[in-house]
Amino acid sequence: MEKSTPTTLTEVIVLAGGLGTRLRSVVKDIPKPMADISGRPFLEYVFNYLQPQGIKRIILAVGYRYELIEEYFGTHYKGMEIVYAIENSPLGTGGAIRLALREATTENVGVLNGDTLFTADLQQLYAFHINKTANLSLAVCEMHNFDRYGTIELKEHEILAFREKKALEKGYINAGVYIMQQTFLEQAHLADKFSFEKEILEKYYQTNPDKMLAYLVSPSPYFIDIGIPTDYEKAQTELPALNFA
């Protein structure tokens, strides 16, 4: 099928196959993106963020107990079509993205995590990606007083290095939001199961620095990762206050 190249971002992949291992003390036996946040699944807040961004089609990369997601959302939500790319066995983040990309109808697709929310302007990131003719563009934000995330060393839009996790007063982190050329991962010739972070992000920038670029979102918008119980609890009050419809 020939892929279209719209002038705005209309299609995204949302990674929603996580088991939520670190959340087992508070979230049991459901996909992590379905964790209850003040009476709604976290994924609903993600969708409510995407809809006013102009997204028309969501490809959900799902695996563990995906039926719970499908039962709740079905095939449409607030005018957005929902398509399911189902892993029969765990494929890692890279394998899950590659499987979902096969469902894409546009030449460039957004990719984001179903257990984090970063309220950046996706159309600005898309415009940057198209103007730079990048294969992969990642959103970067500045964070203060943290130790949970690795950091990225930048020179304007060029990625110089990925650094290991350590306690820092300030640094740039990968916000987990990307614009990706639809055929990008097919060119990598990797095994069915692989880590997007280790096998792609941490290698590709060294060999193709002009095709994998960073877009610093400034001022930094809201960011939360519900991967640990403390931030899951914080989300209970912070997410409803964002007033996503």
LOKE-646742 format. One record per residue (C-alpha): residue number from 1; x, y, z. Coordinates in Angstrom, 1 decimal, always signed. Layout:
! LOKE-646742
+------+--------+--------+--------+
! mivo !      X !      Y !      Z !
+------+--------+--------+--------+
!  NUM !      X !      Y !      Z !
...
+------+--------+--------+--------+
! end
This chain:
! LOKE-646742
+------+--------+--------+--------+
! mivo !      X !      Y !      Z !
+------+--------+--------+--------+
!    1 !   +0.0 !   +0.0 !   +0.0 !
!    2 !   +1.3 !   +3.4 !   -0.9 !
!    3 !   +1.7 !   +5.6 !   +2.2 !
!    4 !   +0.3 !   +9.2 !   +2.3 !
!    5 !   +2.4 !  +12.2 !   +3.5 !
!    6 !   -0.1 !  +14.5 !   +5.2 !
!    7 !   +1.0 !  +18.1 !   +6.1 !
!    8 !   +0.1 !  +17.4 !   +9.7 !
!    9 !   +0.6 !  +14.4 !  +12.0 !
!   10 !   -2.6 !  +12.3 !  +12.0 !
!   11 !   -1.4 !   +8.8 !  +13.1 !
!   12 !   +0.4 !   +7.6 !  +16.2 !
!   13 !   +1.5 !   +4.3 !  +17.7 !
!   14 !   +0.9 !   +4.0 !  +21.5 !
!   15 !   +2.9 !   +1.3 !  +23.2 !
!   16 !   +0.4 !   -0.4 !  +25.6 !
!   17 !   +1.8 !   -3.9 !  +26.1 !
!   18 !   +3.6 !   -3.4 !  +29.4 !
!   19 !   +3.0 !   -5.7 !  +32.4 !
!   20 !   +3.5 !   -3.1 !  +35.0 !
!   21 !   +5.9 !   -5.2 !  +37.1 !
!   22 !   +7.0 !   -2.3 !  +39.3 !
!   23 !   +3.4 !   -1.4 !  +39.9 !
!   24 !   +2.2 !   -4.8 !  +41.1 !
!   25 !   +1.8 !   -3.6 !  +44.7 !
!   26 !   -0.9 !   -1.2 !  +43.5 !
!   27 !   -2.0 !   -2.4 !  +40.1 !
!   28 !   -2.7 !   -6.1 !  +39.7 !
!   29 !   -3.2 !   -8.3 !  +36.6 !
!   30 !   -4.0 !   -5.6 !  +34.1 !
!   31 !   -1.9 !   -3.9 !  +31.4 !
!   32 !   +0.0 !   -1.0 !  +33.0 !
!   33 !   -1.7 !   +1.6 !  +30.7 !
!   34 !   -5.1 !   +0.5 !  +32.1 !
!   35 !   -4.0 !   +1.5 !  +35.7 !
!   36 !   -6.8 !   +3.4 !  +37.4 !
!   37 !   -6.2 !   +7.1 !  +37.8 !
!   38 !   -9.0 !   +8.8 !  +39.6 !
!   39 !  -11.7 !   +6.5 !  +38.1 !
!   40 !  -10.3 !   +6.3 !  +34.6 !
!   41 !   -7.6 !   +4.2 !  +33.0 !
!   42 !   -4.3 !   +6.1 !  +32.4 !
!   43 !   -4.6 !   +5.4 !  +28.7 !
!   44 !   -7.8 !   +7.4 !  +28.5 !
!   45 !   -5.9 !  +10.5 !  +29.7 !
!   46 !   -3.3 !   +9.8 !  +26.9 !
!   47 !   -6.1 !   +9.6 !  +24.3 !
!   48 !   -7.7 !  +12.8 !  +25.6 !
!   49 !   -4.4 !  +14.5 !  +25.1 !
!   50 !   -4.0 !  +13.1 !  +21.5 !
!   51 !   -7.5 !  +14.0 !  +20.3 !
!   52 !   -7.1 !  +17.9 !  +20.3 !
!   53 !   -3.6 !  +17.4 !  +18.8 !
!   54 !   -5.3 !  +16.5 !  +15.5 !
!   55 !   -4.7 !  +12.7 !  +15.7 !
!   56 !   -7.2 !  +10.7 !  +13.7 !
!   57 !   -5.8 !   +7.1 !  +14.0 !
!   58 !   -4.2 !   +5.3 !  +16.9 !
!   59 !   -2.3 !   +2.0 !  +16.5 !
!   60 !   -2.2 !   +0.3 !  +19.9 !
!   61 !   +0.8 !   -2.0 !  +20.3 !
!   62 !   -0.6 !   -4.5 !  +22.8 !
!   63 !   +0.2 !   -7.9 !  +24.2 !
!   64 !   -0.5 !   -8.8 !  +27.9 !
!   65 !   -4.3 !   -9.0 !  +28.5 !
!   66 !   -5.0 !   -6.7 !  +25.6 !
!   67 !   -8.6 !   -7.8 !  +25.6 !
!   68 !   -9.2 !   -5.5 !  +28.6 !
!   69 !   -8.1 !   -2.5 !  +26.5 !
!   70 !  -10.1 !   -3.6 !  +23.5 !
!   71 !  -13.2 !   -4.1 !  +25.6 !
!   72 !  -12.9 !   -0.7 !  +27.1 !
!   73 !  -12.1 !   +1.4 !  +24.0 !
!   74 !  -13.3 !   -0.7 !  +21.1 !
!   75 !  -12.3 !   +0.6 !  +17.6 !
!   76 !  -13.1 !   +4.3 !  +18.0 !
!   77 !  -12.7 !   +7.0 !  +20.7 !
!   78 !  -13.8 !  +10.6 !  +20.3 !
!   79 !  -13.6 !  +10.4 !  +16.5 !
!   80 !  -10.2 !   +8.6 !  +16.4 !
!   81 !   -9.9 !   +5.2 !  +14.9 !
!   82 !   -8.2 !   +2.6 !  +17.0 !
!   83 !   -6.3 !   -0.3 !  +15.5 !
!   84 !   -4.7 !   -3.1 !  +17.5 !
!   85 !   -1.2 !   -4.6 !  +16.7 !
!   86 !   -1.2 !   -7.7 !  +18.9 !
!   87 !   +2.0 !   -9.4 !  +20.1 !
!   88 !   +1.6 !  -13.1 !  +20.3 !
!   89 !   +4.7 !  -13.2 !  +22.5 !
!   90 !   +6.8 !  -10.4 !  +24.0 !
!   91 !   +8.8 !   -8.6 !  +21.3 !
!   92 !  +10.5 !   -5.9 !  +23.3 !
!   93 !   +9.9 !   -2.2 !  +22.6 !
!   94 !  +11.6 !   -2.4 !  +19.2 !
!   95 !   +9.7 !   -5.4 !  +18.0 !
!   96 !   +6.4 !   -4.0 !  +19.2 !
!   97 !   +7.0 !   -0.7 !  +17.3 !
!   98 !   +8.0 !   -2.6 !  +14.1 !
!   99 !   +4.9 !   -4.7 !  +14.3 !
!  100 !   +2.7 !   -1.7 !  +14.8 !
!  101 !   +4.4 !   +0.2 !  +11.9 !
!  102 !   +3.1 !   -2.4 !   +9.5 !
!  103 !   -0.4 !   -1.1 !  +10.3 !
!  104 !   +0.6 !   +2.5 !   +9.5 !
!  105 !   -1.1 !   +4.3 !   +6.6 !
!  106 !   +1.1 !   +7.5 !   +6.6 !
!  107 !   +4.8 !   +7.8 !   +5.7 !
!  108 !   +5.7 !   +9.3 !   +9.1 !
!  109 !   +4.1 !   +8.2 !  +12.3 !
!  110 !   +4.2 !   +9.4 !  +15.9 !
!  111 !   +5.3 !   +6.9 !  +18.6 !
!  112 !   +4.7 !   +7.3 !  +22.3 !
!  113 !   +4.4 !   +5.2 !  +25.5 !
!  114 !   +1.1 !   +4.2 !  +27.0 !
!  115 !   +2.4 !   +4.6 !  +30.6 !
!  116 !   +3.8 !   +8.1 !  +30.3 !
!  117 !   +2.3 !  +11.5 !  +29.4 !
!  118 !   +4.3 !  +14.3 !  +28.0 !
!  119 !   +2.0 !  +17.1 !  +26.8 !
!  120 !   +4.2 !  +18.5 !  +24.0 !
!  121 !   +2.8 !  +20.0 !  +20.8 !
!  122 !   +3.0 !  +17.0 !  +18.5 !
!  123 !   +2.4 !  +19.1 !  +15.4 !
!  124 !   +5.5 !  +21.2 !  +16.2 !
!  125 !   +7.6 !  +18.0 !  +16.5 !
!  126 !   +6.2 !  +16.7 !  +13.3 !
!  127 !   +7.0 !  +19.9 !  +11.4 !
!  128 !  +10.5 !  +19.8 !  +12.7 !
!  129 !  +10.8 !  +16.1 !  +11.6 !
!  130 !   +9.5 !  +16.9 !   +8.1 !
!  131 !  +11.6 !  +20.0 !   +7.6 !
!  132 !  +14.8 !  +18.2 !   +8.7 !
!  133 !  +13.9 !  +15.1 !   +6.5 !
!  134 !  +14.9 !  +13.0 !   +9.5 !
!  135 !  +14.3 !   +9.2 !   +9.8 !
!  136 !  +13.7 !   +9.6 !  +13.5 !
!  137 !  +13.1 !  +12.6 !  +15.7 !
!  138 !  +12.8 !  +12.4 !  +19.4 !
!  139 !  +11.3 !  +14.9 !  +21.9 !
!  140 !  +13.7 !  +15.9 !  +24.6 !
!  141 !  +12.8 !  +17.8 !  +27.8 !
!  142 !  +14.8 !  +19.4 !  +30.6 !
!  143 !  +14.3 !  +17.8 !  +34.0 !
!  144 !  +15.4 !  +18.9 !  +37.5 !
!  145 !  +16.4 !  +16.9 !  +40.6 !
!  146 !  +16.0 !  +13.3 !  +39.3 !
!  147 !  +17.8 !   +9.9 !  +39.3 !
!  148 !  +15.3 !   +7.7 !  +37.4 !
!  149 !  +16.3 !   +8.5 !  +33.9 !
!  150 !  +19.3 !   +8.4 !  +31.7 !
!  151 !  +20.2 !  +11.7 !  +30.0 !
!  152 !  +21.1 !  +12.9 !  +26.5 !
!  153 !  +24.0 !  +15.2 !  +25.6 !
!  154 !  +23.0 !  +17.6 !  +22.9 !
!  155 !  +24.6 !  +20.1 !  +20.5 !
!  156 !  +21.6 !  +22.0 !  +19.1 !
!  157 !  +19.6 !  +19.2 !  +17.4 !
!  158 !  +22.5 !  +16.8 !  +17.2 !
!  159 !  +22.7 !  +13.9 !  +19.8 !
!  160 !  +26.2 !  +13.6 !  +21.1 !
!  161 !  +25.7 !  +10.9 !  +23.7 !
!  162 !  +23.3 !   +8.9 !  +25.8 !
!  163 !  +24.4 !   +8.8 !  +29.5 !
!  164 !  +23.5 !   +6.3 !  +32.2 !
!  165 !  +21.1 !   +7.0 !  +35.0 !
!  166 !  +22.5 !   +9.0 !  +37.9 !
!  167 !  +21.3 !  +11.6 !  +40.4 !
!  168 !  +21.4 !  +15.1 !  +38.7 !
!  169 !  +20.2 !  +18.6 !  +39.5 !
!  170 !  +19.4 !  +19.2 !  +35.9 !
!  171 !  +19.7 !  +17.4 !  +32.6 !
!  172 !  +18.0 !  +16.6 !  +29.3 !
!  173 !  +16.0 !  +13.3 !  +29.1 !
!  174 !  +14.3 !  +11.4 !  +26.3 !
!  175 !  +10.6 !  +12.1 !  +26.8 !
!  176 !   +9.5 !   +8.9 !  +25.0 !
!  177 !   +7.8 !  +10.7 !  +22.1 !
!  178 !   +9.0 !  +10.2 !  +18.6 !
!  179 !   +8.2 !  +10.9 !  +14.9 !
!  180 !   +9.4 !   +8.0 !  +12.8 !
!  181 !   +9.6 !   +7.2 !   +9.1 !
!  182 !   +7.2 !   +4.3 !   +8.5 !
!  183 !   +9.9 !   +2.0 !   +6.9 !
!  184 !  +12.6 !   +3.0 !   +9.4 !
!  185 !  +12.8 !   -0.2 !  +11.4 !
!  186 !  +12.4 !   -2.5 !   +8.5 !
!  187 !  +15.8 !   -1.3 !   +7.4 !
!  188 !  +17.5 !   -2.3 !  +10.6 !
!  189 !  +17.3 !   -6.1 !   +9.9 !
!  190 !  +17.1 !   -7.0 !  +13.6 !
!  191 !  +15.7 !  -10.1 !  +15.3 !
!  192 !  +11.9 !  -10.3 !  +16.0 !
!  193 !  +12.5 !   -9.3 !  +19.6 !
!  194 !  +14.7 !   -6.3 !  +20.4 !
!  195 !  +15.0 !   -3.2 !  +22.5 !
!  196 !  +14.3 !   +0.1 !  +20.7 !
!  197 !  +16.3 !   +2.0 !  +23.2 !
!  198 !  +19.4 !   -0.2 !  +23.2 !
!  199 !  +19.5 !   -1.4 !  +19.6 !
!  200 !  +18.3 !   +1.7 !  +17.8 !
!  201 !  +18.5 !   +4.9 !  +19.9 !
!  202 !  +21.9 !   +4.2 !  +21.4 !
!  203 !  +23.5 !   +3.1 !  +18.1 !
!  204 !  +21.8 !   +4.9 !  +15.2 !
!  205 !  +22.8 !   +8.4 !  +16.2 !
!  206 !  +26.5 !   +7.4 !  +15.9 !
!  207 !  +26.2 !   +6.2 !  +12.3 !
!  208 !  +23.4 !   +8.5 !  +11.1 !
!  209 !  +23.7 !  +11.8 !  +13.0 !
!  210 !  +21.9 !  +13.8 !  +10.4 !
!  211 !  +18.9 !  +11.4 !  +10.3 !
!  212 !  +18.3 !  +10.9 !  +14.0 !
!  213 !  +17.7 !  +14.3 !  +15.6 !
!  214 !  +16.5 !  +15.7 !  +18.9 !
!  215 !  +13.8 !  +18.3 !  +19.3 !
!  216 !  +14.1 !  +20.2 !  +22.7 !
!  217 !  +10.6 !  +21.1 !  +23.9 !
!  218 !  +10.9 !  +24.4 !  +25.7 !
!  219 !   +9.5 !  +25.4 !  +28.0 !
!  220 !   +9.0 !  +21.9 !  +29.2 !
!  221 !   +5.4 !  +20.8 !  +29.3 !
!  222 !   +3.8 !  +18.4 !  +31.9 !
!  223 !   +5.6 !  +15.0 !  +32.2 !
!  224 !   +4.7 !  +12.0 !  +34.2 !
!  225 !   +5.7 !   +8.3 !  +34.2 !
!  226 !   +3.4 !   +6.1 !  +36.2 !
!  227 !   +6.0 !   +3.2 !  +36.3 !
!  228 !   +6.6 !   +3.4 !  +40.1 !
!  229 !   +4.1 !   +3.6 !  +42.9 !
!  230 !   +5.1 !   +7.0 !  +44.1 !
!  231 !   +4.4 !   +8.6 !  +40.7 !
!  232 !   +1.3 !   +6.5 !  +40.2 !
!  233 !   -0.1 !   +8.1 !  +43.4 !
!  234 !   +1.0 !  +11.6 !  +42.3 !
!  235 !   -1.0 !  +11.0 !  +39.0 !
!  236 !   -4.2 !  +10.5 !  +41.0 !
!  237 !   -4.4 !  +14.3 !  +41.7 !
!  238 !   -2.3 !  +15.8 !  +38.9 !
!  239 !   -3.9 !  +14.2 !  +35.8 !
!  240 !   -7.5 !  +15.2 !  +36.6 !
!  241 !   -6.2 !  +18.8 !  +37.2 !
!  242 !   -5.0 !  +18.9 !  +33.6 !
!  243 !   -8.7 !  +19.1 !  +32.6 !
!  244 !   -8.5 !  +16.9 !  +29.5 !
!  245 !  -12.1 !  +16.3 !  +28.4 !
+------+--------+--------+--------+
! end
